[in-house]
């Protein structure tokens, strides 16, 4: 069963099932949240009531340019 966090618990988007993880070059991993519709640095600890623990290893999509 996935763990649902409270507003008082620090979490990382890196471990959230709602995050699509992306990295450009050697920059920090960015998480696009499909619940909040925003982007954050994935490893930053934050308070989030939308957080749901990911049940699998995170997959990071790597990009080698800023172009679409």
CHARMM internal coordinates of N, CA and C (Angstrom, degrees):
IC EDIT
DIST 1 N 1 CA 1.4522
DIST 1 CA 1 C 1.5270
ANGL 1 N 1 CA 1 C 108.93
DIST 1 C 2 N 1.3341
ANGL 1 CA 1 C 2 N 117.83
DIHE 1 N 1 CA 1 C 2 N 131.72
DIST 2 N 2 CA 1.4570
ANGL 1 C 2 N 2 CA 122.51
DIHE 1 CA 1 C 2 N 2 CA -179.49
DIST 2 CA 2 C 1.5253
ANGL 2 N 2 CA 2 C 110.16
DIHE 1 C 2 N 2 CA 2 C -71.07
DIST 2 C 3 N 1.3099
ANGL 2 CA 2 C 3 N 114.18
DIHE 2 N 2 CA 2 C 3 N 139.92
DIST 3 N 3 CA 1.4628
ANGL 2 C 3 N 3 CA 120.70
DIHE 2 CA 2 C 3 N 3 CA -178.48
DIST 3 CA 3 C 1.5165
ANGL 3 N 3 CA 3 C 110.15
DIHE 2 C 3 N 3 CA 3 C -84.53
DIST 3 C 4 N 1.3134
ANGL 3 CA 3 C 4 N 118.57
DIHE 3 N 3 CA 3 C 4 N 126.72
DIST 4 N 4 CA 1.4566
ANGL 3 C 4 N 4 CA 123.88
DIHE 3 CA 3 C 4 N 4 CA 176.45
DIST 4 CA 4 C 1.5223
ANGL 4 N 4 CA 4 C 107.20
DIHE 3 C 4 N 4 CA 4 C -98.21
DIST 4 C 5 N 1.3134
ANGL 4 CA 4 C 5 N 117.27
DIHE 4 N 4 CA 4 C 5 N 128.86
DIST 5 N 5 CA 1.4623
ANGL 4 C 5 N 5 CA 121.82
DIHE 4 CA 4 C 5 N 5 CA -175.48
DIST 5 CA 5 C 1.5223
ANGL 5 N 5 CA 5 C 110.98
DIHE 4 C 5 N 5 CA 5 C -91.58
DIST 5 C 6 N 1.3174
ANGL 5 CA 5 C 6 N 115.80
DIHE 5 N 5 CA 5 C 6 N 156.75
DIST 6 N 6 CA 1.4564
ANGL 5 C 6 N 6 CA 121.38
DIHE 5 CA 5 C 6 N 6 CA 174.40
DIST 6 CA 6 C 1.5174
ANGL 6 N 6 CA 6 C 108.76
DIHE 5 C 6 N 6 CA 6 C -95.17
DIST 6 C 7 N 1.3114
ANGL 6 CA 6 C 7 N 117.62
DIHE 6 N 6 CA 6 C 7 N 172.16
DIST 7 N 7 CA 1.4587
ANGL 6 C 7 N 7 CA 121.59
DIHE 6 CA 6 C 7 N 7 CA 179.62
DIST 7 CA 7 C 1.5185
ANGL 7 N 7 CA 7 C 111.83
DIHE 6 C 7 N 7 CA 7 C -67.62
DIST 7 C 8 N 1.3130
ANGL 7 CA 7 C 8 N 119.88
DIHE 7 N 7 CA 7 C 8 N -15.60
DIST 8 N 8 CA 1.4538
ANGL 7 C 8 N 8 CA 123.53
DIHE 7 CA 7 C 8 N 8 CA -176.55
DIST 8 CA 8 C 1.5209
ANGL 8 N 8 CA 8 C 113.31
DIHE 7 C 8 N 8 CA 8 C -92.81
DIST 8 C 9 N 1.3232
ANGL 8 CA 8 C 9 N 119.05
DIHE 8 N 8 CA 8 C 9 N 1.08
DIST 9 N 9 CA 1.4538
ANGL 8 C 9 N 9 CA 123.10
DIHE 8 CA 8 C 9 N 9 CA -177.46
DIST 9 CA 9 C 1.5263
ANGL 9 N 9 CA 9 C 109.82
DIHE 8 C 9 N 9 CA 9 C -106.48
DIST 9 C 10 N 1.3376
ANGL 9 CA 9 C 10 N 116.60
DIHE 9 N 9 CA 9 C 10 N 128.25
DIST 10 N 10 CA 1.4593
ANGL 9 C 10 N 10 CA 120.17
DIHE 9 CA 9 C 10 N 10 CA 175.23
DIST 10 CA 10 C 1.5240
ANGL 10 N 10 CA 10 C 109.11
DIHE 9 C 10 N 10 CA 10 C -77.25
DIST 10 C 11 N 1.3303
ANGL 10 CA 10 C 11 N 116.14
DIHE 10 N 10 CA 10 C 11 N 134.88
DIST 11 N 11 CA 1.4596
ANGL 10 C 11 N 11 CA 122.33
DIHE 10 CA 10 C 11 N 11 CA -178.77
DIST 11 CA 11 C 1.5256
ANGL 11 N 11 CA 11 C 109.18
DIHE 10 C 11 N 11 CA 11 C -134.36
DIST 11 C 12 N 1.3296
ANGL 11 CA 11 C 12 N 116.32
DIHE 11 N 11 CA 11 C 12 N 170.44
DIST 12 N 12 CA 1.4617
ANGL 11 C 12 N 12 CA 122.31
DIHE 11 CA 11 C 12 N 12 CA 174.74
DIST 12 CA 12 C 1.5183
ANGL 12 N 12 CA 12 C 108.66
DIHE 11 C 12 N 12 CA 12 C -123.33
DIST 12 C 13 N 1.3177
ANGL 12 CA 12 C 13 N 116.42
DIHE 12 N 12 CA 12 C 13 N 135.85
DIST 13 N 13 CA 1.4690
ANGL 12 C 13 N 13 CA 120.92
DIHE 12 CA 12 C 13 N 13 CA 177.31
DIST 13 CA 13 C 1.5287
ANGL 13 N 13 CA 13 C 110.94
DIHE 12 C 13 N 13 CA 13 C -59.14
DIST 13 C 14 N 1.3122
ANGL 13 CA 13 C 14 N 116.88
DIHE 13 N 13 CA 13 C 14 N -27.37
DIST 14 N 14 CA 1.4638
ANGL 13 C 14 N 14 CA 122.35
DIHE 13 CA 13 C 14 N 14 CA 179.33
DIST 14 CA 14 C 1.5254
ANGL 14 N 14 CA 14 C 111.64
DIHE 13 C 14 N 14 CA 14 C -53.93
DIST 14 C 15 N 1.3189
ANGL 14 CA 14 C 15 N 117.72
DIHE 14 N 14 CA 14 C 15 N -29.80
DIST 15 N 15 CA 1.4631
ANGL 14 C 15 N 15 CA 122.93
DIHE 14 CA 14 C 15 N 15 CA -176.75
DIST 15 CA 15 C 1.5266
ANGL 15 N 15 CA 15 C 113.85
DIHE 14 C 15 N 15 CA 15 C -104.79
DIST 15 C 16 N 1.3322
ANGL 15 CA 15 C 16 N 117.40
DIHE 15 N 15 CA 15 C 16 N 9.29
DIST 16 N 16 CA 1.4688
ANGL 15 C 16 N 16 CA 121.01
DIHE 15 CA 15 C 16 N 16 CA -175.95
DIST 16 CA 16 C 1.5249
ANGL 16 N 16 CA 16 C 111.58
DIHE 15 C 16 N 16 CA 16 C -97.65
DIST 16 C 17 N 1.3157
ANGL 16 CA 16 C 17 N 116.29
DIHE 16 N 16 CA 16 C 17 N 139.35
DIST 17 N 17 CA 1.4625
ANGL 16 C 17 N 17 CA 120.59
DIHE 16 CA 16 C 17 N 17 CA -179.11
DIST 17 CA 17 C 1.5237
ANGL 17 N 17 CA 17 C 112.51
DIHE 16 C 17 N 17 CA 17 C -70.50
DIST 17 C 18 N 1.3172
ANGL 17 CA 17 C 18 N 119.36
DIHE 17 N 17 CA 17 C 18 N -18.92
DIST 18 N 18 CA 1.4638
ANGL 17 C 18 N 18 CA 122.33
DIHE 17 CA 17 C 18 N 18 CA -178.86
DIST 18 CA 18 C 1.5284
ANGL 18 N 18 CA 18 C 112.84
DIHE 17 C 18 N 18 CA 18 C -84.46
DIST 18 C 19 N 1.3352
ANGL 18 CA 18 C 19 N 117.43
DIHE 18 N 18 CA 18 C 19 N -6.74
DIST 19 N 19 CA 1.4649
ANGL 18 C 19 N 19 CA 121.18
DIHE 18 CA 18 C 19 N 19 CA -174.60
DIST 19 CA 19 C 1.5257
ANGL 19 N 19 CA 19 C 112.44
DIHE 18 C 19 N 19 CA 19 C -93.42
DIST 19 C 20 N 1.3185
ANGL 19 CA 19 C 20 N 115.62
DIHE 19 N 19 CA 19 C 20 N 130.80
DIST 20 N 20 CA 1.4610
ANGL 19 C 20 N 20 CA 122.59
DIHE 19 CA 19 C 20 N 20 CA 169.10
DIST 20 CA 20 C 1.5302
ANGL 20 N 20 CA 20 C 105.13
DIHE 19 C 20 N 20 CA 20 C -97.65
DIST 20 C 21 N 1.3246
ANGL 20 CA 20 C 21 N 117.47
DIHE 20 N 20 CA 20 C 21 N 120.28
DIST 21 N 21 CA 1.4583
ANGL 20 C 21 N 21 CA 121.88
DIHE 20 CA 20 C 21 N 21 CA -172.29
DIST 21 CA 21 C 1.5233
ANGL 21 N 21 CA 21 C 111.36
DIHE 20 C 21 N 21 CA 21 C -97.31
DIST 21 C 22 N 1.3461
ANGL 21 CA 21 C 22 N 115.13
DIHE 21 N 21 CA 21 C 22 N 134.00
DIST 22 N 22 CA 1.4630
ANGL 21 C 22 N 22 CA 121.93
DIHE 21 CA 21 C 22 N 22 CA -177.00
DIST 22 CA 22 C 1.5200
ANGL 22 N 22 CA 22 C 109.51
DIHE 21 C 22 N 22 CA 22 C -138.73
DIST 22 C 23 N 1.3406
ANGL 22 CA 22 C 23 N 115.69
DIHE 22 N 22 CA 22 C 23 N 148.91
DIST 23 N 23 CA 1.4602
ANGL 22 C 23 N 23 CA 119.94
DIHE 22 CA 22 C 23 N 23 CA 176.81
DIST 23 CA 23 C 1.5180
ANGL 23 N 23 CA 23 C 109.11
DIHE 22 C 23 N 23 CA 23 C -143.99
DIST 23 C 24 N 1.3280
ANGL 23 CA 23 C 24 N 115.45
DIHE 23 N 23 CA 23 C 24 N 131.77
DIST 24 N 24 CA 1.4525
ANGL 23 C 24 N 24 CA 122.92
DIHE 23 CA 23 C 24 N 24 CA 175.16
DIST 24 CA 24 C 1.5149
ANGL 24 N 24 CA 24 C 108.80
DIHE 23 C 24 N 24 CA 24 C -106.29
DIST 24 C 25 N 1.3096
ANGL 24 CA 24 C 25 N 116.11
DIHE 24 N 24 CA 24 C 25 N 122.32
DIST 25 N 25 CA 1.4654
ANGL 24 C 25 N 25 CA 123.19
DIHE 24 CA 24 C 25 N 25 CA 178.72
DIST 25 CA 25 C 1.5337
ANGL 25 N 25 CA 25 C 109.51
DIHE 24 C 25 N 25 CA 25 C 54.42
DIST 25 C 26 N 1.3249
ANGL 25 CA 25 C 26 N 118.38
DIHE 25 N 25 CA 25 C 26 N -129.46
DIST 26 N 26 CA 1.4692
ANGL 25 C 26 N 26 CA 122.70
DIHE 25 CA 25 C 26 N 26 CA -179.47
DIST 26 CA 26 C 1.5312
ANGL 26 N 26 CA 26 C 111.91
DIHE 25 C 26 N 26 CA 26 C -102.24
DIST 26 C 27 N 1.3159
ANGL 26 CA 26 C 27 N 117.09
DIHE 26 N 26 CA 26 C 27 N 16.54
DIST 27 N 27 CA 1.4638
ANGL 26 C 27 N 27 CA 121.77
DIHE 26 CA 26 C 27 N 27 CA -179.47
DIST 27 CA 27 C 1.5221
ANGL 27 N 27 CA 27 C 110.53
DIHE 26 C 27 N 27 CA 27 C -73.72
DIST 27 C 28 N 1.3431
ANGL 27 CA 27 C 28 N 117.44
DIHE 27 N 27 CA 27 C 28 N 165.32
DIST 28 N 28 CA 1.4742
ANGL 27 C 28 N 28 CA 119.27
DIHE 27 CA 27 C 28 N 28 CA 177.43
DIST 28 CA 28 C 1.5287
ANGL 28 N 28 CA 28 C 111.82
DIHE 27 C 28 N 28 CA 28 C -60.32
DIST 28 C 29 N 1.3123
ANGL 28 CA 28 C 29 N 116.30
DIHE 28 N 28 CA 28 C 29 N 154.60
DIST 29 N 29 CA 1.4705
ANGL 28 C 29 N 29 CA 122.07
DIHE 28 CA 28 C 29 N 29 CA 177.84
DIST 29 CA 29 C 1.5243
ANGL 29 N 29 CA 29 C 108.01
DIHE 28 C 29 N 29 CA 29 C -70.89
DIST 29 C 30 N 1.3170
ANGL 29 CA 29 C 30 N 115.88
DIHE 29 N 29 CA 29 C 30 N 134.81
DIST 30 N 30 CA 1.4620
ANGL 29 C 30 N 30 CA 123.17
DIHE 29 CA 29 C 30 N 30 CA 179.60
DIST 30 CA 30 C 1.5221
ANGL 30 N 30 CA 30 C 108.13
DIHE 29 C 30 N 30 CA 30 C -108.14
DIST 30 C 31 N 1.3238
ANGL 30 CA 30 C 31 N 116.23
DIHE 30 N 30 CA 30 C 31 N 138.98
DIST 31 N 31 CA 1.4627
ANGL 30 C 31 N 31 CA 121.57
DIHE 30 CA 30 C 31 N 31 CA 177.64
DIST 31 CA 31 C 1.5211
ANGL 31 N 31 CA 31 C 109.52
DIHE 30 C 31 N 31 CA 31 C -110.80
DIST 31 C 32 N 1.3248
ANGL 31 CA 31 C 32 N 116.22
DIHE 31 N 31 CA 31 C 32 N 123.17
DIST 32 N 32 CA 1.4681
ANGL 31 C 32 N 32 CA 121.14
DIHE 31 CA 31 C 32 N 32 CA 171.79
DIST 32 CA 32 C 1.5248
ANGL 32 N 32 CA 32 C 106.50
DIHE 31 C 32 N 32 CA 32 C -94.13
DIST 32 C 33 N 1.3216
ANGL 32 CA 32 C 33 N 116.81
DIHE 32 N 32 CA 32 C 33 N 115.00
DIST 33 N 33 CA 1.4642
ANGL 32 C 33 N 33 CA 121.75
DIHE 32 CA 32 C 33 N 33 CA -177.19
DIST 33 CA 33 C 1.5274
ANGL 33 N 33 CA 33 C 109.60
DIHE 32 C 33 N 33 CA 33 C -85.42
DIST 33 C 34 N 1.3293
ANGL 33 CA 33 C 34 N 116.24
DIHE 33 N 33 CA 33 C 34 N 123.04
DIST 34 N 34 CA 1.4562
ANGL 33 C 34 N 34 CA 120.97
DIHE 33 CA 33 C 34 N 34 CA 179.56
DIST 34 CA 34 C 1.5242
ANGL 34 N 34 CA 34 C 112.13
DIHE 33 C 34 N 34 CA 34 C -80.75
DIST 34 C 35 N 1.3164
ANGL 34 CA 34 C 35 N 118.37
DIHE 34 N 34 CA 34 C 35 N -10.36
DIST 35 N 35 CA 1.4744
ANGL 34 C 35 N 35 CA 122.14
DIHE 34 CA 34 C 35 N 35 CA 176.00
DIST 35 CA 35 C 1.5227
ANGL 35 N 35 CA 35 C 110.53
DIHE 34 C 35 N 35 CA 35 C -91.21
DIST 35 C 36 N 1.3424
ANGL 35 CA 35 C 36 N 116.72
DIHE 35 N 35 CA 35 C 36 N -48.52
DIST 36 N 36 CA 1.4640
ANGL 35 C 36 N 36 CA 121.99
DIHE 35 CA 35 C 36 N 36 CA -175.51
DIST 36 CA 36 C 1.5260
ANGL 36 N 36 CA 36 C 112.88
DIHE 35 C 36 N 36 CA 36 C -89.53
DIST 36 C 37 N 1.3359
ANGL 36 CA 36 C 37 N 116.69
DIHE 36 N 36 CA 36 C 37 N -13.69
DIST 37 N 37 CA 1.4747
ANGL 36 C 37 N 37 CA 122.28
DIHE 36 CA 36 C 37 N 37 CA -179.77
DIST 37 CA 37 C 1.5267
ANGL 37 N 37 CA 37 C 111.95
DIHE 36 C 37 N 37 CA 37 C 60.17
DIST 37 C 38 N 1.3399
ANGL 37 CA 37 C 38 N 116.62
DIHE 37 N 37 CA 37 C 38 N 42.14
DIST 38 N 38 CA 1.4578
ANGL 37 C 38 N 38 CA 120.80
DIHE 37 CA 37 C 38 N 38 CA 176.16
DIST 38 CA 38 C 1.5185
ANGL 38 N 38 CA 38 C 110.33
DIHE 37 C 38 N 38 CA 38 C -140.23
DIST 38 C 39 N 1.3251
ANGL 38 CA 38 C 39 N 116.52
DIHE 38 N 38 CA 38 C 39 N 176.77
DIST 39 N 39 CA 1.4651
ANGL 38 C 39 N 39 CA 122.06
DIHE 38 CA 38 C 39 N 39 CA 178.70
DIST 39 CA 39 C 1.5178
ANGL 39 N 39 CA 39 C 109.27
DIHE 38 C 39 N 39 CA 39 C -123.47
DIST 39 C 40 N 1.3235
ANGL 39 CA 39 C 40 N 114.91
DIHE 39 N 39 CA 39 C 40 N 139.40
DIST 40 N 40 CA 1.4592
ANGL 39 C 40 N 40 CA 122.66
DIHE 39 CA 39 C 40 N 40 CA 179.68
DIST 40 CA 40 C 1.5187
ANGL 40 N 40 CA 40 C 108.66
DIHE 39 C 40 N 40 CA 40 C -139.39
DIST 40 C 41 N 1.3343
ANGL 40 CA 40 C 41 N 116.94
DIHE 40 N 40 CA 40 C 41 N 160.55
DIST 41 N 41 CA 1.4601
ANGL 40 C 41 N 41 CA 120.66
DIHE 40 CA 40 C 41 N 41 CA 171.07
DIST 41 CA 41 C 1.5264
ANGL 41 N 41 CA 41 C 106.37
DIHE 40 C 41 N 41 CA 41 C -69.04
DIST 41 C 42 N 1.3106
ANGL 41 CA 41 C 42 N 117.01
DIHE 41 N 41 CA 41 C 42 N 124.34
DIST 42 N 42 CA 1.4697
ANGL 41 C 42 N 42 CA 122.36
DIHE 41 CA 41 C 42 N 42 CA -169.06
DIST 42 CA 42 C 1.5284
ANGL 42 N 42 CA 42 C 113.89
DIHE 41 C 42 N 42 CA 42 C -65.17
DIST 42 C 43 N 1.3204
ANGL 42 CA 42 C 43 N 118.88
DIHE 42 N 42 CA 42 C 43 N -31.59
DIST 43 N 43 CA 1.4646
ANGL 42 C 43 N 43 CA 121.09
DIHE 42 CA 42 C 43 N 43 CA -175.07
DIST 43 CA 43 C 1.5259
ANGL 43 N 43 CA 43 C 113.58
DIHE 42 C 43 N 43 CA 43 C -88.47
DIST 43 C 44 N 1.3279
ANGL 43 CA 43 C 44 N 118.09
DIHE 43 N 43 CA 43 C 44 N -5.60
DIST 44 N 44 CA 1.4634
ANGL 43 C 44 N 44 CA 121.47
DIHE 43 CA 43 C 44 N 44 CA -179.88
DIST 44 CA 44 C 1.5237
ANGL 44 N 44 CA 44 C 110.10
DIHE 43 C 44 N 44 CA 44 C -71.54
DIST 44 C 45 N 1.3300
ANGL 44 CA 44 C 45 N 115.78
DIHE 44 N 44 CA 44 C 45 N 134.65
DIST 45 N 45 CA 1.4720
ANGL 44 C 45 N 45 CA 120.16
DIHE 44 CA 44 C 45 N 45 CA 176.71
DIST 45 CA 45 C 1.5200
ANGL 45 N 45 CA 45 C 108.80
DIHE 44 C 45 N 45 CA 45 C -80.23
DIST 45 C 46 N 1.3355
ANGL 45 CA 45 C 46 N 116.12
DIHE 45 N 45 CA 45 C 46 N 133.41
DIST 46 N 46 CA 1.4596
ANGL 45 C 46 N 46 CA 120.74
DIHE 45 CA 45 C 46 N 46 CA -177.45
DIST 46 CA 46 C 1.5279
ANGL 46 N 46 CA 46 C 110.73
DIHE 45 C 46 N 46 CA 46 C -149.43
DIST 46 C 47 N 1.3031
ANGL 46 CA 46 C 47 N 116.07
DIHE 46 N 46 CA 46 C 47 N 167.69
DIST 47 N 47 CA 1.4583
ANGL 46 C 47 N 47 CA 122.16
DIHE 46 CA 46 C 47 N 47 CA 172.67
DIST 47 CA 47 C 1.5255
ANGL 47 N 47 CA 47 C 107.61
DIHE 46 C 47 N 47 CA 47 C -94.40
DIST 47 C 48 N 1.3258
ANGL 47 CA 47 C 48 N 117.63
DIHE 47 N 47 CA 47 C 48 N 130.01
DIST 48 N 48 CA 1.4650
ANGL 47 C 48 N 48 CA 120.60
DIHE 47 CA 47 C 48 N 48 CA -179.51
DIST 48 CA 48 C 1.5227
ANGL 48 N 48 CA 48 C 109.80
DIHE 47 C 48 N 48 CA 48 C -152.89
DIST 48 C 49 N 1.3165
ANGL 48 CA 48 C 49 N 116.02
DIHE 48 N 48 CA 48 C 49 N 120.36
DIST 49 N 49 CA 1.4673
ANGL 48 C 49 N 49 CA 119.01
DIHE 48 CA 48 C 49 N 49 CA 179.12
DIST 49 CA 49 C 1.5212
ANGL 49 N 49 CA 49 C 112.39
DIHE 48 C 49 N 49 CA 49 C -81.50
DIST 49 C 50 N 1.3371
ANGL 49 CA 49 C 50 N 118.37
DIHE 49 N 49 CA 49 C 50 N -8.93
DIST 50 N 50 CA 1.4667
ANGL 49 C 50 N 50 CA 122.14
DIHE 49 CA 49 C 50 N 50 CA 177.14
DIST 50 CA 50 C 1.5275
ANGL 50 N 50 CA 50 C 112.43
DIHE 49 C 50 N 50 CA 50 C -86.96
DIST 50 C 51 N 1.3320
ANGL 50 CA 50 C 51 N 118.04
DIHE 50 N 50 CA 50 C 51 N -10.77
DIST 51 N 51 CA 1.4631
ANGL 50 C 51 N 51 CA 122.72
DIHE 50 CA 50 C 51 N 51 CA -174.72
DIST 51 CA 51 C 1.5275
ANGL 51 N 51 CA 51 C 111.48
DIHE 50 C 51 N 51 CA 51 C -59.54
DIST 51 C 52 N 1.3224
ANGL 51 CA 51 C 52 N 114.48
DIHE 51 N 51 CA 51 C 52 N 131.56
DIST 52 N 52 CA 1.4657
ANGL 51 C 52 N 52 CA 122.49
DIHE 51 CA 51 C 52 N 52 CA 172.19
DIST 52 CA 52 C 1.5193
ANGL 52 N 52 CA 52 C 106.43
DIHE 51 C 52 N 52 CA 52 C -135.36
DIST 52 C 53 N 1.3185
ANGL 52 CA 52 C 53 N 116.62
DIHE 52 N 52 CA 52 C 53 N 125.77
DIST 53 N 53 CA 1.4573
ANGL 52 C 53 N 53 CA 121.11
DIHE 52 CA 52 C 53 N 53 CA -175.34
DIST 53 CA 53 C 1.5168
ANGL 53 N 53 CA 53 C 111.98
DIHE 52 C 53 N 53 CA 53 C -59.19
DIST 53 C 54 N 1.3421
ANGL 53 CA 53 C 54 N 114.64
DIHE 53 N 53 CA 53 C 54 N 135.87
DIST 54 N 54 CA 1.4641
ANGL 53 C 54 N 54 CA 122.29
DIHE 53 CA 53 C 54 N 54 CA 177.25
DIST 54 CA 54 C 1.5257
ANGL 54 N 54 CA 54 C 108.23
DIHE 53 C 54 N 54 CA 54 C -74.22
DIST 54 C 55 N 1.3052
ANGL 54 CA 54 C 55 N 118.33
DIHE 54 N 54 CA 54 C 55 N 136.69
DIST 55 N 55 CA 1.4528
ANGL 54 C 55 N 55 CA 121.89
DIHE 54 CA 54 C 55 N 55 CA -178.32
DIST 55 CA 55 C 1.5174
ANGL 55 N 55 CA 55 C 114.13
DIHE 54 C 55 N 55 CA 55 C -90.42
DIST 55 C 56 N 1.3342
ANGL 55 CA 55 C 56 N 117.11
DIHE 55 N 55 CA 55 C 56 N -4.49
DIST 56 N 56 CA 1.4609
ANGL 55 C 56 N 56 CA 121.72
DIHE 55 CA 55 C 56 N 56 CA -176.85
DIST 56 CA 56 C 1.5314
ANGL 56 N 56 CA 56 C 109.71
DIHE 55 C 56 N 56 CA 56 C -131.36
DIST 56 C 57 N 1.3380
ANGL 56 CA 56 C 57 N 115.23
DIHE 56 N 56 CA 56 C 57 N 174.39
DIST 57 N 57 CA 1.4610
ANGL 56 C 57 N 57 CA 120.05
DIHE 56 CA 56 C 57 N 57 CA 175.01
DIST 57 CA 57 C 1.5313
ANGL 57 N 57 CA 57 C 109.03
DIHE 56 C 57 N 57 CA 57 C -65.16
DIST 57 C 58 N 1.3372
ANGL 57 CA 57 C 58 N 117.95
DIHE 57 N 57 CA 57 C 58 N 139.62
DIST 58 N 58 CA 1.4670
ANGL 57 C 58 N 58 CA 119.29
DIHE 57 CA 57 C 58 N 58 CA 178.09
DIST 58 CA 58 C 1.5290
ANGL 58 N 58 CA 58 C 111.44
DIHE 57 C 58 N 58 CA 58 C -66.97
DIST 58 C 59 N 1.3235
ANGL 58 CA 58 C 59 N 115.90
DIHE 58 N 58 CA 58 C 59 N 142.80
DIST 59 N 59 CA 1.4624
ANGL 58 C 59 N 59 CA 122.58
DIHE 58 CA 58 C 59 N 59 CA 176.38
DIST 59 CA 59 C 1.5202
ANGL 59 N 59 CA 59 C 107.00
DIHE 58 C 59 N 59 CA 59 C -110.73
DIST 59 C 60 N 1.3223
ANGL 59 CA 59 C 60 N 116.55
DIHE 59 N 59 CA 59 C 60 N 124.48
DIST 60 N 60 CA 1.4587
ANGL 59 C 60 N 60 CA 121.83
DIHE 59 CA 59 C 60 N 60 CA -178.78
DIST 60 CA 60 C 1.5223
ANGL 60 N 60 CA 60 C 108.52
DIHE 59 C 60 N 60 CA 60 C -109.81
DIST 60 C 61 N 1.3290
ANGL 60 CA 60 C 61 N 116.32
DIHE 60 N 60 CA 60 C 61 N 123.80
DIST 61 N 61 CA 1.4591
ANGL 60 C 61 N 61 CA 121.61
DIHE 60 CA 60 C 61 N 61 CA 175.80
DIST 61 CA 61 C 1.5210
ANGL 61 N 61 CA 61 C 107.83
DIHE 60 C 61 N 61 CA 61 C -85.94
DIST 61 C 62 N 1.3390
ANGL 61 CA 61 C 62 N 117.06
DIHE 61 N 61 CA 61 C 62 N 125.30
DIST 62 N 62 CA 1.4671
ANGL 61 C 62 N 62 CA 122.10
DIHE 61 CA 61 C 62 N 62 CA -177.93
DIST 62 CA 62 C 1.5224
ANGL 62 N 62 CA 62 C 109.73
DIHE 61 C 62 N 62 CA 62 C -101.55
DIST 62 C 63 N 1.3363
ANGL 62 CA 62 C 63 N 115.56
DIHE 62 N 62 CA 62 C 63 N 135.74
DIST 63 N 63 CA 1.4562
ANGL 62 C 63 N 63 CA 121.56
DIHE 62 CA 62 C 63 N 63 CA 179.04
DIST 63 CA 63 C 1.5203
ANGL 63 N 63 CA 63 C 109.64
DIHE 62 C 63 N 63 CA 63 C -117.64
DIST 63 C 64 N 1.3378
ANGL 63 CA 63 C 64 N 116.35
DIHE 63 N 63 CA 63 C 64 N 145.31
DIST 64 N 64 CA 1.4641
ANGL 63 C 64 N 64 CA 119.89
DIHE 63 CA 63 C 64 N 64 CA 179.31
DIST 64 CA 64 C 1.5301
ANGL 64 N 64 CA 64 C 112.13
DIHE 63 C 64 N 64 CA 64 C -112.49
DIST 64 C 65 N 1.3511
ANGL 64 CA 64 C 65 N 116.96
DIHE 64 N 64 CA 64 C 65 N 11.47
DIST 65 N 65 CA 1.4619
ANGL 64 C 65 N 65 CA 120.68
DIHE 64 CA 64 C 65 N 65 CA 171.73
DIST 65 CA 65 C 1.5281
ANGL 65 N 65 CA 65 C 108.15
DIHE 64 C 65 N 65 CA 65 C -155.80
DIST 65 C 66 N 1.3316
ANGL 65 CA 65 C 66 N 115.70
DIHE 65 N 65 CA 65 C 66 N 163.52
DIST 66 N 66 CA 1.4619
ANGL 65 C 66 N 66 CA 120.35
DIHE 65 CA 65 C 66 N 66 CA 178.02
DIST 66 CA 66 C 1.5239
ANGL 66 N 66 CA 66 C 111.84
DIHE 65 C 66 N 66 CA 66 C -91.42
DIST 66 C 67 N 1.3147
ANGL 66 CA 66 C 67 N 117.22
DIHE 66 N 66 CA 66 C 67 N -0.95
DIST 67 N 67 CA 1.4598
ANGL 66 C 67 N 67 CA 122.69
DIHE 66 CA 66 C 67 N 67 CA 179.28
DIST 67 CA 67 C 1.5279
ANGL 67 N 67 CA 67 C 109.83
DIHE 66 C 67 N 67 CA 67 C -80.62
DIST 67 C 68 N 1.3226
ANGL 67 CA 67 C 68 N 116.82
DIHE 67 N 67 CA 67 C 68 N 152.68
DIST 68 N 68 CA 1.4725
ANGL 67 C 68 N 68 CA 120.97
DIHE 67 CA 67 C 68 N 68 CA 176.50
DIST 68 CA 68 C 1.4953
ANGL 68 N 68 CA 68 C 111.67
DIHE 67 C 68 N 68 CA 68 C -75.35
END
COOR INIT
IC SEED 1 N 1 CA 1 C
IC BUILD
